[in-house]
Amino acid sequence: MGTAFSVTNIGYLISNVLPFRLGDPARAVAIGLDGRVKISAALSTVVVERVLDMLTIVVLLAVTVPFVGDVGWTRDAGLLGATLGLVAMGVLVLMAVRPQWARLAVEWALERVPWVDRGRWLAWFDGLLEGVVALRSVRRAAALVGWSVATWILTVGHYLSVMRAFIERPSLVEASFLTCATALGMALPSSPGAMGVFHSVARYALQLPFGVAAESAVVIAFASHAFQYVVMCALGMVGLVRQNVSLAQLRAEGREVAGVTAAKE
């Protein structure tokens, strides 16, 4: 548990200081440094987590939308997220239940690109298959869904607490919609720590549907983002110390993993 907590916070730290959500693959690199877990297996668990996050947010949005007025682009984003999330989860479950089918498909594809290192990519894919094994078990899959739901309920509570500091009697619906809008708005890779993107989406989520004053909406956006940013960076630094790794090590290992093919070329 301590290792998982540290590695997760390291990922948030890196996403806060580098663009394109690089903290997600960095988590896989960090947990694979000691060799006990394959980096590819760790990476597939990150993918499972992100897909579950998207599906949980879509369900939360579906529950929240009937109580909201004008939801603008959020409805379309939710429908797109639901479609992509269901397709991705279907692929992941198929990989878990029928790994031989998935491996045959990859072997077939690799045979048509003879210049790649077939053995290396198959080894990587085998690691990815190891990371989705939990989806074979109904009990484990239910636990994953349960933890995802619990995480996002706590996130709603976080936003509700921040809103209470700046506006009178904020509602659970407002906090829930703010959670969904910011999660969907930051789903795609963007600036370090989603700077600017988060603030724009949060302001929209409060001002347009609920009529929160622009000044209050901006303050809430900056306050909630600053709190998350500072806490996650601090916990990320603690995680680096606990795991006895540095950003330079993660960078070097990441380059080695992702740049083997480029180096050979």
Contacts in CASP RR format, 6 or more apart in sequence:
PFRMAT RR
TARGET T0000
AUTHOR 0000-0000-0000
METHOD contacts of the structure
MODEL  1
MGTAFSVTNIGYLISNVLPFRLGDPARAVAIGLDGRVKISAALSTVVVER
VLDMLTIVVLLAVTVPFVGDVGWTRDAGLLGATLGLVAMGVLVLMAVRPQ
WARLAVEWALERVPWVDRGRWLAWFDGLLEGVVALRSVRRAAALVGWSVA
TWILTVGHYLSVMRAFIERPSLVEASFLTCATALGMALPSSPGAMGVFHS
VARYALQLPFGVAAESAVVIAFASHAFQYVVMCALGMVGLVRQNVSLAQL
RAEGREVAGVTAAKE
2 242 0 8 1.000
3 31 0 8 1.000
3 243 0 8 1.000
4 31 0 8 1.000
5 239 0 8 1.000
6 236 0 8 1.000
6 238 0 8 1.000
6 239 0 8 1.000
6 240 0 8 1.000
6 242 0 8 1.000
6 243 0 8 1.000
7 27 0 8 1.000
7 30 0 8 1.000
7 31 0 8 1.000
7 239 0 8 1.000
7 243 0 8 1.000
8 27 0 8 1.000
9 232 0 8 1.000
9 235 0 8 1.000
9 236 0 8 1.000
9 238 0 8 1.000
9 239 0 8 1.000
10 23 0 8 1.000
10 26 0 8 1.000
10 27 0 8 1.000
10 30 0 8 1.000
10 236 0 8 1.000
10 239 0 8 1.000
10 240 0 8 1.000
10 243 0 8 1.000
10 245 0 8 1.000
10 250 0 8 1.000
11 23 0 8 1.000
11 24 0 8 1.000
11 26 0 8 1.000
11 27 0 8 1.000
11 30 0 8 1.000
11 236 0 8 1.000
12 23 0 8 1.000
12 232 0 8 1.000
12 233 0 8 1.000
12 235 0 8 1.000
12 236 0 8 1.000
13 23 0 8 1.000
13 232 0 8 1.000
13 233 0 8 1.000
13 235 0 8 1.000
13 236 0 8 1.000
13 237 0 8 1.000
13 240 0 8 1.000
14 22 0 8 1.000
14 23 0 8 1.000
14 26 0 8 1.000
14 247 0 8 1.000
14 250 0 8 1.000
15 21 0 8 1.000
15 22 0 8 1.000
15 23 0 8 1.000
15 24 0 8 1.000
15 26 0 8 1.000
15 192 0 8 1.000
15 193 0 8 1.000
16 192 0 8 1.000
16 193 0 8 1.000
16 229 0 8 1.000
16 232 0 8 1.000
16 233 0 8 1.000
17 192 0 8 1.000
17 193 0 8 1.000
17 233 0 8 1.000
18 192 0 8 1.000
19 189 0 8 1.000
19 190 0 8 1.000
19 191 0 8 1.000
19 192 0 8 1.000
20 189 0 8 1.000
20 190 0 8 1.000
21 189 0 8 1.000
21 190 0 8 1.000
24 46 0 8 1.000
24 50 0 8 1.000
25 43 0 8 1.000
25 46 0 8 1.000
25 254 0 8 1.000
26 250 0 8 1.000
26 254 0 8 1.000
27 42 0 8 1.000
27 46 0 8 1.000
28 39 0 8 1.000
28 40 0 8 1.000
28 42 0 8 1.000
28 43 0 8 1.000
28 45 0 8 1.000
28 46 0 8 1.000
29 39 0 8 1.000
29 42 0 8 1.000
29 250 0 8 1.000
29 253 0 8 1.000
29 254 0 8 1.000
29 257 0 8 1.000
30 243 0 8 1.000
30 245 0 8 1.000
30 250 0 8 1.000
31 37 0 8 1.000
31 39 0 8 1.000
31 42 0 8 1.000
32 38 0 8 1.000
32 39 0 8 1.000
32 42 0 8 1.000
33 243 0 8 1.000
33 245 0 8 1.000
33 249 0 8 1.000
33 250 0 8 1.000
33 253 0 8 1.000
38 127 0 8 1.000
38 130 0 8 1.000
39 257 0 8 1.000
40 123 0 8 1.000
40 124 0 8 1.000
40 125 0 8 1.000
40 126 0 8 1.000
40 127 0 8 1.000
40 128 0 8 1.000
40 130 0 8 1.000
41 127 0 8 1.000
41 128 0 8 1.000
41 130 0 8 1.000
41 131 0 8 1.000
42 131 0 8 1.000
43 128 0 8 1.000
44 92 0 8 1.000
44 127 0 8 1.000
44 128 0 8 1.000
44 129 0 8 1.000
44 130 0 8 1.000
44 131 0 8 1.000
44 132 0 8 1.000
45 131 0 8 1.000
45 132 0 8 1.000
47 88 0 8 1.000
47 92 0 8 1.000
48 92 0 8 1.000
48 131 0 8 1.000
48 132 0 8 1.000
48 134 0 8 1.000
48 135 0 8 1.000
48 144 0 8 1.000
49 148 0 8 1.000
51 85 0 8 1.000
51 88 0 8 1.000
51 89 0 8 1.000
51 92 0 8 1.000
52 89 0 8 1.000
52 144 0 8 1.000
52 145 0 8 1.000
52 148 0 8 1.000
53 148 0 8 1.000
53 151 0 8 1.000
53 152 0 8 1.000
53 183 0 8 1.000
54 81 0 8 1.000
54 84 0 8 1.000
54 85 0 8 1.000
54 88 0 8 1.000
54 187 0 8 1.000
55 82 0 8 1.000
55 85 0 8 1.000
55 86 0 8 1.000
55 89 0 8 1.000
55 148 0 8 1.000
56 145 0 8 1.000
56 148 0 8 1.000
56 149 0 8 1.000
56 151 0 8 1.000
56 152 0 8 1.000
57 78 0 8 1.000
57 152 0 8 1.000
57 179 0 8 1.000
57 180 0 8 1.000
57 183 0 8 1.000
57 184 0 8 1.000
58 78 0 8 1.000
58 81 0 8 1.000
58 82 0 8 1.000
58 85 0 8 1.000
60 152 0 8 1.000
60 156 0 8 1.000
60 176 0 8 1.000
60 179 0 8 1.000
60 180 0 8 1.000
61 74 0 8 1.000
61 78 0 8 1.000
61 177 0 8 1.000
61 180 0 8 1.000
61 184 0 8 1.000
63 176 0 8 1.000
64 173 0 8 1.000
64 176 0 8 1.000
64 177 0 8 1.000
64 180 0 8 1.000
65 71 0 8 1.000
65 74 0 8 1.000
65 75 0 8 1.000
65 177 0 8 1.000
67 173 0 8 1.000
68 173 0 8 1.000
68 177 0 8 1.000
68 209 0 8 1.000
68 210 0 8 1.000
69 209 0 8 1.000
70 208 0 8 1.000
70 209 0 8 1.000
71 177 0 8 1.000
71 209 0 8 1.000
72 208 0 8 1.000
74 177 0 8 1.000
74 180 0 8 1.000
74 181 0 8 1.000
74 184 0 8 1.000
74 205 0 8 1.000
77 184 0 8 1.000
77 185 0 8 1.000
77 187 0 8 1.000
78 180 0 8 1.000
78 184 0 8 1.000
81 184 0 8 1.000
81 187 0 8 1.000
92 132 0 8 1.000
92 135 0 8 1.000
93 132 0 8 1.000
93 135 0 8 1.000
94 101 0 8 1.000
94 102 0 8 1.000
95 102 0 8 1.000
95 128 0 8 1.000
95 129 0 8 1.000
95 132 0 8 1.000
96 129 0 8 1.000
96 132 0 8 1.000
96 133 0 8 1.000
96 134 0 8 1.000
96 135 0 8 1.000
96 136 0 8 1.000
97 135 0 8 1.000
97 136 0 8 1.000
99 129 0 8 1.000
102 125 0 8 1.000
102 129 0 8 1.000
103 122 0 8 1.000
103 125 0 8 1.000
103 126 0 8 1.000
103 129 0 8 1.000
106 121 0 8 1.000
106 122 0 8 1.000
106 125 0 8 1.000
107 118 0 8 1.000
107 122 0 8 1.000
110 116 0 8 1.000
110 118 0 8 1.000
110 121 0 8 1.000
110 122 0 8 1.000
111 118 0 8 1.000
116 261 0 8 1.000
117 260 0 8 1.000
117 261 0 8 1.000
117 264 0 8 1.000
120 260 0 8 1.000
120 261 0 8 1.000
134 140 0 8 1.000
134 141 0 8 1.000
134 144 0 8 1.000
135 141 0 8 1.000
135 144 0 8 1.000
152 179 0 8 1.000
152 183 0 8 1.000
155 179 0 8 1.000
156 172 0 8 1.000
156 175 0 8 1.000
156 176 0 8 1.000
156 179 0 8 1.000
157 175 0 8 1.000
158 224 0 8 1.000
159 175 0 8 1.000
159 178 0 8 1.000
159 179 0 8 1.000
159 224 0 8 1.000
160 170 0 8 1.000
160 172 0 8 1.000
160 174 0 8 1.000
160 175 0 8 1.000
162 220 0 8 1.000
162 223 0 8 1.000
162 224 0 8 1.000
162 227 0 8 1.000
163 170 0 8 1.000
163 174 0 8 1.000
163 175 0 8 1.000
163 178 0 8 1.000
163 220 0 8 1.000
164 170 0 8 1.000
165 223 0 8 1.000
166 216 0 8 1.000
166 219 0 8 1.000
166 220 0 8 1.000
166 223 0 8 1.000
167 212 0 8 1.000
167 216 0 8 1.000
167 220 0 8 1.000
174 206 0 8 1.000
174 210 0 8 1.000
174 212 0 8 1.000
177 205 0 8 1.000
177 209 0 8 1.000
177 210 0 8 1.000
178 202 0 8 1.000
178 205 0 8 1.000
178 206 0 8 1.000
180 205 0 8 1.000
181 201 0 8 1.000
181 202 0 8 1.000
181 204 0 8 1.000
181 205 0 8 1.000
182 198 0 8 1.000
182 201 0 8 1.000
182 202 0 8 1.000
182 205 0 8 1.000
184 201 0 8 1.000
185 197 0 8 1.000
185 201 0 8 1.000
186 194 0 8 1.000
186 197 0 8 1.000
186 198 0 8 1.000
186 201 0 8 1.000
190 197 0 8 1.000
191 197 0 8 1.000
193 229 0 8 1.000
194 225 0 8 1.000
198 221 0 8 1.000
198 225 0 8 1.000
199 218 0 8 1.000
199 221 0 8 1.000
199 222 0 8 1.000
199 225 0 8 1.000
202 217 0 8 1.000
202 220 0 8 1.000
202 221 0 8 1.000
202 224 0 8 1.000
202 225 0 8 1.000
203 214 0 8 1.000
203 217 0 8 1.000
203 218 0 8 1.000
203 221 0 8 1.000
206 212 0 8 1.000
206 216 0 8 1.000
206 217 0 8 1.000
206 220 0 8 1.000
206 221 0 8 1.000
207 213 0 8 1.000
207 214 0 8 1.000
207 217 0 8 1.000
212 220 0 8 1.000
240 246 0 8 1.000
240 247 0 8 1.000
END
